[in-house]
C-alpha cells in the first residue's frame, strides 16, 4: 500500500513561527556557507538515497522473479508427487487384499508365498508413508515461498513509492530551490515563498498519490488477488488451468513494472534537460502511442532553439496532462499534438476524437484541468478547452515569451 501524507494539526500562529525560524536559520547559514553549495549537498544526499532505494527495489524484483520460477517448479513437483502417491495407494490396497487372502487361507499357500505377501505389503506401506511425508514437505516449501512473494511484493511497492517521492523532492531542489537566492530579498518574501512551496508540494503529492493509487497500486492489488486465485484454481481445476492463470499474472507484473517506470519518467524526463522541448515531447508521444496501442501524431513549427527552462517544463507538463486526459478518459483512437514556436509566444494544440465531456461540469471537478489552468496563469498565458459529448476535445494553449 502507498503511504498516505500525514497532516499535522498546527495553528496558523505556529505555522508562522515555524516559517520564521526556518527563514532566520537560513539567513544565518547563508552567512557561513554559500546557499548554492548547501543545496548542491542536499541534492547529492537525496540522489544517493534514491539510488539506494532503487537498488533495493531492483534486488527485490530479481528475487521475486527467482522465487516465482521456484514456485512454478515446486508446484509441478507437488502434482507429480500426488500422482505417484495415488498410484502407490492403489498398489497398497491390492497388497492388503492379497495379504488378507493369504492370512485366511494359510493351508493353500506356501511359506515363501506368505512371507512374500507380508514383505510386499510392508514395503508398499513404507513407500506410501515416505511419499506422503515428501508431499507434506513440498507443500510447506510452497507455502513458504508464497509468503515470501507477498512480502517482496509489499517491499517493491513501498520502494517504488519512496523512489517517486524522492524524485519529487529532487525536482523541487533542482528547479525551484536553485533560484531561492535571487527570489528571496527580505523576510516577508521568504515567508511567502516558503508557503507557496509547501502548497505546491502538497498539490504534487496529492496528484502523485492519485496517479499511483489508480495505476500501480490497483495493478499490484489485482496481482495479489490473482496469486490467491492460482492456488484455488490449481486445487479445483487442476494444473493446466493454474498454469494459464500464472501466465496471465506474469503479464500483470510486467504491466505494473512498466507503469511504475512510466510514472518515474513522467516526474522528470532527463531528455528535457539534455535535448530540449521538441525531442522530449516526440519521445513522450511515441511512448504513449506504443504503450496504449493508439495513433498519436505530433508536429512542430518554428525555430528549434532552446527555450528558457521554465517554459519548456511548463509546456511539457501541459501537453503531458492533456494527452493523458485524452488517453485515460476520452477513449480516443487518435490524438493530434501540434507545437508552434513564434518569436513572441508559443502555442500548442491537443485534439482528440474521443467521447468528449461537458466543460462546465468538468471545470469544477477535474484536478488535472485546475492544475493546467494554474500553470498557464503563472506564465500569463491563455488556456482554451472546447469539447462536446461524442465529438472529441480540443485543448489550445498560448504562452507569451517574456524573456
C-alpha positions in Angstrom: 0.0 0.0 0.0 1.1 3.6 -0.6 1.9 5.7 2.5 -0.6 8.5 3.0 0.7 12.0 3.5 0.3 13.0 7.2 -1.1 16.4 8.0 -0.2 17.7 11.4 -2.7 19.9 13.3 -0.9 23.2 13.7 -2.4 26.6 14.2 -1.7 29.5 11.8 0.4 31.1 14.5 2.5 28.0 15.0 3.0 27.7 11.2 4.1 31.3 11.0 6.6 30.8 13.9 8.0 27.7 12.2 8.4 29.5 8.9 10.1 32.4 10.7 12.5 30.1 12.4 13.4 28.4 9.2 14.0 31.7 7.5 16.2 33.0 10.3 18.1 29.8 10.3 18.6 30.1 6.6 20.0 33.6 6.8 22.5 32.5 9.5 23.6 29.5 7.4 24.0 31.7 4.3 26.5 33.9 6.1 28.6 30.8 6.9 28.2 28.8 3.7 27.2 29.6 0.2 23.5 28.8 -0.3 24.1 27.1 -3.7 26.7 24.8 -2.1 24.2 23.8 0.6 21.6 23.0 -2.0 24.1 21.0 -4.0 25.0 19.0 -1.0 21.3 18.4 -0.3 20.7 17.2 -3.9 23.7 14.9 -3.7 22.4 13.3 -0.5 18.9 12.9 -1.8 20.2 11.4 -5.1 22.3 8.9 -3.2 19.3 7.9 -1.2 17.3 7.5 -4.3 19.9 5.2 -5.8 20.0 3.1 -2.7 16.2 2.7 -2.7 16.2 1.9 -6.4 18.9 -0.8 -5.8 16.7 -2.3 -3.1 13.7 -2.3 -5.5 15.7 -4.0 -8.3 17.1 -6.6 -6.0 13.6 -7.3 -4.7 12.4 -7.7 -8.3 15.1 -10.1 -9.1 14.4 -12.2 -6.0 10.7 -12.1 -6.9 11.4 -13.5 -10.3 13.7 -16.2 -8.9 11.1 -17.2 -6.3 8.3 -17.2 -8.9 10.3 -19.7 -11.0 11.0 -21.8 -7.9 7.3 -21.8 -7.1 6.3 -22.9 -10.6 8.8 -25.8 -10.4 7.7 -26.7 -6.9 4.0 -26.9 -8.0 5.0 -29.3 -10.7 6.8 -31.5 -8.2 3.7 -31.4 -6.0 1.5 -32.5 -8.8 3.9 -35.3 -9.8 4.1 -36.5 -6.2 0.4 -36.6 -5.8 0.1 -38.7 -9.0 2.7 -41.1 -7.7 1.0 -41.3 -4.3 -2.3 -42.2 -6.0 -0.7 -45.0 -8.0 1.1 -46.3 -4.9 -2.1 -46.2 -2.8 -3.7 -48.5 -5.4 -0.9 -50.9 -5.1 -1.1 -50.8 -1.3 -4.8 -51.7 -1.4 -4.1 -54.6 -3.7 -1.3 -55.8 -1.5 -3.6 -55.7 1.6 -6.2 -57.6 -0.3 -3.6 -60.2 -1.2 -2.3 -60.3 2.4 -5.8 -60.8 3.7 -6.4 -63.7 1.3 -3.1 -65.4 2.3 -3.9 -64.9 6.0 -7.3 -66.5 5.7 -6.0 -69.5 3.7 -2.7 -70.5 5.2 -3.2 -74.1 4.0 -3.3 -73.1 0.3 -0.1 -71.1 0.2 3.5 -72.0 0.8 5.6 -70.4 3.5 7.5 -68.5 0.8 4.3 -67.0 -0.7 3.1 -66.0 2.7 6.4 -64.3 3.6 6.5 -62.6 0.2 2.9 -61.2 0.7 3.8 -59.8 4.1 7.0 -58.2 2.9 5.4 -56.7 -0.2 2.6 -55.2 1.8 5.0 -53.8 4.4 7.3 -52.3 1.7 4.5 -50.6 -0.2 3.1 -49.1 3.0 6.5 -47.7 3.9 6.9 -46.2 0.4 3.4 -44.7 0.7 4.3 -43.2 4.1 7.5 -41.7 2.7 5.7 -40.3 -0.3 3.1 -38.6 1.9 5.9 -37.1 4.0 7.5 -35.8 0.9 4.2 -34.2 -0.3 3.9 -32.5 3.1 7.4 -31.1 2.9 6.8 -29.8 -0.7 3.6 -28.1 0.4 5.3 -26.4 3.3 8.0 -25.2 1.0 5.4 -23.9 -1.5 3.5 -22.0 1.3 6.8 -20.5 2.5 7.7 -19.2 -1.0 4.2 -17.8 -1.4 4.5 -15.9 1.9 7.9 -14.6 0.8 6.5 -13.5 -2.6 3.8 -11.5 -0.8 6.4 -9.7 1.4 8.6 -9.0 -1.6 5.5 -7.6 -3.4 5.0 -5.2 -0.5 8.7 -4.3 -0.4 8.7 -3.4 -4.1 5.5 -1.4 -3.7 7.0 0.7 -0.9 10.3 1.1 -2.6 8.6 2.4 -5.7 6.6 4.8 -3.6 9.7 6.1 -1.9 11.6 6.5 -5.3 8.7 8.6 -6.6 8.6 10.8 -3.5 12.4 11.3 -3.6 12.2 12.2 -7.3 9.6 14.9 -6.5 11.9 16.3 -3.8 14.8 16.3 -6.3 12.5 18.1 -8.8 11.9 20.9 -6.3 15.5 21.1 -5.3 16.7 21.3 -8.9 14.0 23.5 -10.4 12.8 25.8 -7.6 15.4 26.0 -4.8 18.2 26.9 -7.3 16.5 30.3 -7.7 16.0 31.0 -4.0 18.9 33.4 -3.7 17.5 35.6 -6.5 13.9 35.5 -5.4 14.2 36.0 -1.7 15.1 39.6 -0.8 13.6 40.1 2.6 11.9 38.2 5.3 8.4 38.8 4.1 9.2 37.5 0.6 10.9 34.5 2.1 7.9 33.6 4.2 5.5 33.9 1.2 7.8 31.9 -0.9 8.1 29.1 1.7 4.3 28.9 1.9 3.9 28.7 -1.8 6.5 25.9 -1.9 4.6 24.0 0.8 1.3 24.4 -1.1 2.9 23.2 -4.4 4.4 20.2 -2.6 1.0 19.2 -1.2 -0.6 19.6 -4.6 2.1 17.5 -6.2 1.8 14.8 -3.5 -1.9 14.6 -4.0 -1.5 14.3 -7.8 1.2 11.7 -7.4 -0.7 9.8 -4.7 -3.8 9.6 -7.0 -1.8 8.5 -10.0 0.0 5.7 -8.1 -3.3 4.7 -6.5 -5.1 4.5 -9.8 -2.2 2.8 -11.6 0.5 0.6 -9.9 -1.4 0.2 -6.6 -4.5 -1.2 -8.3 -2.4 -3.4 -10.5 -0.5 -4.8 -7.6 -3.7 -5.4 -5.6 -5.0 -7.3 -8.7 -1.8 -9.4 -8.8 -2.2 -10.3 -5.2 -5.8 -11.5 -5.8 -4.7 -13.4 -8.9 -2.0 -15.1 -7.0 -4.5 -16.4 -4.5 -6.7 -17.4 -7.4 -3.8 -19.6 -8.7 -3.9 -21.8 -5.7 -7.6 -22.1 -5.8 -7.6 -22.8 -9.5 -5.0 -25.5 -9.0 -7.0 -27.2 -6.3 -10.3 -27.0 -8.1 -9.5 -27.2 -11.9 -6.0 -28.7 -12.0 -2.5 -27.9 -13.1 -3.3 -26.8 -16.7 -5.7 -24.1 -15.7 -3.4 -23.0 -12.8 -0.5 -22.5 -15.3 -2.8 -20.4 -17.5 -3.6 -18.2 -14.6 0.1 -17.8 -13.7 1.0 -16.8 -17.2 -1.7 -14.1 -17.0 -0.4 -13.0 -13.6 3.1 -12.6 -15.1 1.7 -10.2 -17.7 0.2 -8.1 -14.9 3.5 -8.0 -13.1 5.2 -6.7 -16.3 2.5 -4.1 -16.8 2.9 -2.9 -13.2 6.6 -2.6 -13.6 6.2 -0.6 -16.8 3.6 1.7 -15.2 5.9 2.4 -12.2 8.8 3.2 -14.5 6.5 5.4 -16.6 5.4 7.4 -13.6 9.1 7.9 -12.6 9.8 9.1 -16.1 6.8 11.4 -16.1 8.1 13.0 -12.9 11.2 14.4 -14.6 12.3 13.2 -18.1 16.0 13.7 -18.4 15.7 14.3 -22.1 14.0 17.7 -21.3 17.3 18.9 -19.9 19.6 17.3 -22.5 17.7 17.6 -25.8 15.0 20.2 -25.3 11.3 20.5 -25.6 10.5 19.2 -29.1 12.5 15.9 -28.9 11.2 15.2 -25.4 7.6 15.7 -26.5 8.1 13.5 -29.6 9.6 10.7 -27.4 6.8 11.0 -24.9 4.1 10.9 -27.6 5.8 7.8 -29.2 5.9 6.0 -25.9 2.3 6.8 -25.1 1.2 5.7 -28.6 3.2 2.4 -28.3 2.0 1.6 -24.8 -1.7 2.3 -25.4 -1.7 0.9 -29.0 -3.2 4.1 -30.5 -2.4 6.7 -33.0 -0.8 9.9 -31.6 0.5 12.4 -34.2 3.0 15.1 -33.2 4.1 18.0 -35.4 6.0 21.2 -34.7 6.7 24.5 -36.4 9.1 27.3 -35.8 12.8 27.5 -34.8 14.4 24.7 -32.9 16.3 26.9 -30.5 16.0 26.0 -26.8 13.5 28.0 -24.7 14.1 29.1 -21.1 13.8 26.1 -18.7 10.6 27.4 -17.1 8.7 27.5 -20.4 10.0 24.0 -21.5 9.0 22.4 -18.3 5.6 24.1 -18.2 4.8 23.3 -21.9 5.8 19.7 -21.4 3.7 19.3 -18.3 0.7 20.9 -20.0 0.9 18.7 -23.1 1.5 15.7 -20.9 -1.6 16.3 -18.8 -3.7 16.9 -21.9 -2.5 13.7 -23.7 -3.0 11.7 -20.5 -6.6 13.0 -20.1 -7.3 12.0 -23.7 -5.9 8.6 -23.2 -7.4 7.8 -19.8 -10.8 9.4 -20.0 -11.8 10.3 -23.6 -11.4 6.7 -25.0 -9.9 8.3 -28.1 -8.3 6.4 -31.0 -6.4 9.3 -32.5 -4.7 12.3 -30.8 -3.1 15.2 -32.7 -0.5 17.3 -30.9 0.9 20.4 -32.5 3.5 22.8 -31.1 4.2 26.2 -32.8 7.1 28.4 -31.6 7.0 32.1 -32.6 9.3 35.0 -31.6 6.8 36.4 -29.0 4.8 33.3 -28.0 4.4 29.5 -28.1 1.1 27.9 -28.9 0.1 24.2 -28.7 -3.0 22.3 -29.6 -4.0 18.9 -28.4 -7.1 17.5 -30.2 -8.7 14.0 -29.9 -11.6 12.2 -31.4 -12.8 10.8 -28.1 -16.2 10.9 -26.3 -15.9 14.5 -25.1 -17.4 16.0 -22.0 -19.4 18.8 -20.5 -16.8 21.6 -20.0 -18.9 23.4 -17.4 -19.2 20.4 -15.2 -15.6 19.2 -15.7 -14.0 22.6 -14.8 -15.4 22.2 -11.2 -14.4 18.6 -10.6 -11.2 18.0 -12.5 -8.0 18.3 -10.5 -5.9 17.9 -13.7 -7.7 20.8 -15.5 -7.4 23.0 -12.5 -3.7 22.3 -12.3 -3.3 23.1 -16.0 -5.1 26.5 -15.6 -2.9 27.4 -12.6 0.3 26.6 -14.5 -0.8 28.6 -17.6 -1.9 31.6 -15.4 1.6 31.6 -13.7 3.1 32.3 -17.1 0.4 34.9 -18.0 -0.8 32.5 -20.7 -4.2 31.5 -22.1 -6.0 28.1 -22.0 -8.9 27.3 -24.1 -10.9 23.9 -23.9 -13.5 23.1 -26.4 -15.4 19.8 -26.0 -18.8 18.3 -26.8 -20.0 14.8 -25.9 -19.3 12.3 -28.6 -17.5 15.0 -30.7 -14.0 15.0 -29.1 -12.0 17.6 -27.3 -9.6 20.4 -28.3 -7.2 22.0 -25.9 -5.4 25.1 -27.0 -2.7 26.9 -25.0 -0.8 30.2 -25.7 2.2 31.2 -23.6 3.9 34.6 -24.2 7.7 34.6 -24.2 8.6 37.4 -21.9 12.3 36.6 -21.5 
